[in-house]
Amino acid sequence: MLTTESVSTLLLVDDEPVNLRVLKQLLAPHYTLAFAKNGEEAIRVTKEQLPDLILMDVMMPGMTGFETCRALKKDAGTRSIPIIFVTALNDTHDETEGFEAGAVDYITKPISPAVVLARVKTHLSLVQSDELKRTRLQVVQRLGRAAEYKDNETGMHVLRMSHYSRILAQAYGFSAEQAETLLHAAPMHDIGKIGIPDHIMLKPGKLTDEEFAIMKTHPQIGAEILGEADSELLKVAKSVALTHHEKWDGSGYPLGLAGEDIPIEGRIVAIADVFDALTSTRPYKAAWSVTETMDFIQEQSGKHFDPRLVALMVENLPAILEIKAHWQEE
């Protein structure tokens, strides 16, 4: 059964019972609470209950708060849980050490109830935002995998061309975040093939003109599947799905765009997709050598592909070949 709201769980860590009581009185009306009196107990409770947020004292017997924080950040199962230090230590050096240990915030005692409530609310909102991004990404990835069931291309192809796309995007001048978005959007390039009839998608021989005309509708179908969204990831995925078959000289489809009228993400995925398709074995063709493929891509500079991206592919070919070797077919 779905609930309208989920109450976050906080872990309060302090060796002084009076400090735990103060925080309990402040936070219990709003959150589910768990407690620990030292670092070792905090690690155990964290692994058992996976709280949404930890408020931790620094000076405790045995493991200090800094040591406990470092231990939690080394564990893949707990490293994403945000930790706020609540401590009487107010020296700049102590605060710096807290952040270096992996904490997201630092509150000094005696606490201000309003400050504690505000900081907790802020960091829980950030946790929820990160979780939403992860969930959205997982949905996109699974939708991308669905297209593979309608195609003779493999999951390794999708992985490789997505990483090629990120390399080219960064070389083109994308920020690390923008390149990461393209990495995750690129697997959606052929999602529209879900809407192509099986007798066309799975046909072993050459398509007729009529069949190919239907096949050429898959970019538009993909864009319609992804629809309108406020997510930057889905916006980029829609653009990639719609424009990765456009060509620099305007002879591509479905819109017949040319040059820089083609969105850059579509131009990048186009060259990454073709490079991997040509260098991969398919039921209907043998793999081309890298030399043959690069000769073809350079010959298509200014025709199929953006000339600047062709030059960047040549410059970054060693990194691209590392990806190709790492994600070989199983």
N, C-alpha and C positions, 0 to 999 in steps of 0.2 A: 504494500500500500504506500502511495506517495504521501509525503507530509509537506505542508506549505512552508515550513521553516525548520532548519536544523540548528540545534544549540551547539555552539562550539565548546570543546573541552580544553581547559587550561591546566597545566601542571605547575604547581607552586613549589619551589624548592628553597628551603631555608632551615638552618639548624636551630633557630630561635622560635619556640612555639608562639610567642607573643607576636612576632612578625607575620607568621602564618595566619594567626587569628585576625589581624588587621586586614590583610589581603582577602581573607575569606569573607569577612563582613562586607567588604567593598564589592567583590566580584561575584559572590554566590547568587545574588538576585538576577544576574544576567547570563551566567555561564555554568556549565558542569565543571566541577573542580576535582583535581587529583593532587596528592601531596607527596612530598619526599623531604627527608631531613638531612640528606647528604648526597654527594655526587654519585656514589655507587648505587644508591637506591634510586636516584633520578634516572640513571641509565636503564636500570631494570624496568621501572615503571614506564618510561618512554617507549621501550621496545614492546612492552605488553599492551599499552593502551594507545600509542601513537596519537598524542594530544595535538591539537591544532596550533598551540602556542605554549611556550615555556617561559615563566618568570623565575629567575634564578638569582640567589645571593652569590656573592663572590667568595667571601671569607667563610669557609666551612671546614670542619675537621676532616682529615683525610684528603680527598680530592678537592681542590678549589673549584669555584665556578668556571674559571677559565679552562682548567684541565678537563672538566666535565664537558664543557662546550666543545672543545677540540675533539674529544672522544666521540661525541654524537655526530660531529661533522665528518668524521672519517668513515662512519657507518653509512652505507648506501641506503639502508632502510630508514634512517632518522635524519640524514643531513639536510633535508628540505624543510624540517620543522623550525620555524623562526624562534630565536631565543632573545629575550630581553633581560638584561642584568638589572636587578634592583638592589642597590648597595650603598653603604655609607662611604665608600671610597669615591672621592670626588676630584682626584688629581687628574690632570690632562693625560698623563702617562698611563694611568689605570684605564681611563676611558678608551684610549688608543689601543691598549692591549686587548680590551674587550671586543672591539671591532675586528681586530686582527685574528682573534680566536674564532670569529664567525658570527658574533651577535648582530642583530639588526637594530638594536636600540640600547640605551643606557639611561636608567632613571636613578637619581640619587635620593637617599633617605635623609631626613624624614620625607615621606612621599606626600605628594599632593593628590588627593583622590581624583580630582578632575583631570590631572595630567595622566595618571595611570589609566583611567577609563578611555581617554582619548587615544593614547598610544596603543592600547590593546585593540581598540576598534579599528584603528588605521591599519595595523599589521595583519589583522584577520581579514580585512578587506583585500589587502594585497595577496594573501594566501588564496582567497576565493577567486581573485582575478587570474592568478597563475593556474589554478585548477581548471578554470573555464578555458584558458588557452590550451592546456594539455588535452582536455576532453575534445575540444573542437579539432585539434590536430589529429587525434586518434580517429575521429569520425571521418575526416578527410582522407587519412591513410587507408582506412578500411574501404571507403568508397572507391579509391583508386585501385585497390586490389580486386574489386568487383569487375572492373573493366578487363583485367587479365584473363578472366574466364571466357571472354568473348573474343580472344585474340590469340595468335600464335607467338606473341611476344612473351617474355618471361619476367618474373619479378626481379631478376638480376638486371635485365635491361632497364627497368624503371629506376632501380637504384643507381645504376651507372650514369644514365643520362641526367638524372637529378643532380648528382654530384658534379658532372661536367658543367651543368648549368650554373651551379654556385661558383665554380672556379672562373668561368667566363664573366659572370656578373660582377665578381669582386675585381677582376681585371678591368672591366669596363668602367668601374668607379662606384659601384653600389657600396653602401655601408654594410658592415657585417650583418646587421639586423635585416636589411633588405635582401641580402644574398641568402640568408637563412630562410626567409619567407619564400623566396623562389625555389629553394631546395625542396621545401615541403609542398609547394603548389605544383611543381613540375609533374609529379606522378598522376595528376588529374588531366594531363593533356589529351588523353584518348578516352575519357569517361563517356563521351557521346557514343562510342561504339556499342554501348549497352543497348542503344535504340536501333541498331542495324540488324535486320533479319539474319538468322543463323545461316540460311542457305547462301547468303552473300559473304558473311564474315568467315565462314568455315569452308568456303569453296576452295578446293585444292588447285584448280586451274586459273587461267586468266579471266578476269571479269569482263563481261560484255559492257558496251557503252552505257546501256541502261543501268546495269548493276553498279558500275563505277559512279554514275550520277547519284545513285542512292548512297553509296559509300561516302561521297563527298559532302553529305549532309551531316556527318558526325560532329564537325566542329560546332555547328549551330545547335545541335542536340545537346552537346556538352555544356554550352553556355546556358541553355534553357534549364538543364538539370541543376546547375549551380545557382542560377537565378540571381536576384538582387540580395546583397548582404552588406551589413556594416563592418564585417570582419575583413581586415586587410588581406589576410590569407585567402579567403574565398574570392575576394575581388581579383587578386592576382591569378588565382586558379581559373577563374572564368575567362580572363583575358588570354591566358595561355591556351585554354581549350579552344577558344574561338579563333585565334590568330596564328597558331603554330604551323599551319599549312599555307600561309601567305608567303609570297616571294618578293624579294627586293625589287625586281623589275615589274611587278604588278601582275604577273601571270598566275599567281596562286589563287587559292579559294579559302573561304566562301565569299569574301568581300572584295577581292581584287585590289587590296591595298598595295601601295608601293612605297619604297624608301622608308623614311622616318615616320610616315603615317602608320606603319605597322608598330604597335607597342613594342618597346625594347624587350619585355619579357617573352613575347611571342617570337621575336627574332633570335633570342638566345636559345630558347628551347628547340627551335627549328634546326639549328646547326648541331646542337648537342644530340638531338634525336636521330638525325641522319647519320652522324658519325658513328653512333653506336649500332644503328641498324645495319650499316654497311660492313662494319667490322665483326658482326656476329653471324653465326650460322643459323639459318632458318630452314624449315622443311623444303622451301622452294629455291634456296640458293646457298652457295658456299660463302664463307666469310671472306671478305676482301682483306688484303694486307693493309697495314697502317699507311704504307707509302702510296698504294693505289687510292685509298680513301682520301688522303690529304691532297693528292694530285687532283682528284675530282672536286673536292671542296674548294681548292684554290681556283680551279677552272670555273667554278660556279660563283666566284666572287663578283658581286655587282649584278648577278643574274638571280640565282636562288637566294644567296646569302648577303647579309650586310658586310661590305668589304672590311670595315673596322673589326668586326667579330672574327672574320677569317684570319686577319693578322694576329688577333689576340689568341686564337686557337693555335696558330703556329708557335707563338711565343710561349704559350703555356702547355705545349704538347707533353713535356715530361711529367707534369703534374697530372694531366689527363690519363696518361698511360699508367701511372701508378694506381689510379682509381680502377682502370680497366683490369689490371692484374689482380687487384685486391678483391674485386667483386666478379670473379669468373663464374661461368655457368657451373651448376652442381652436377 
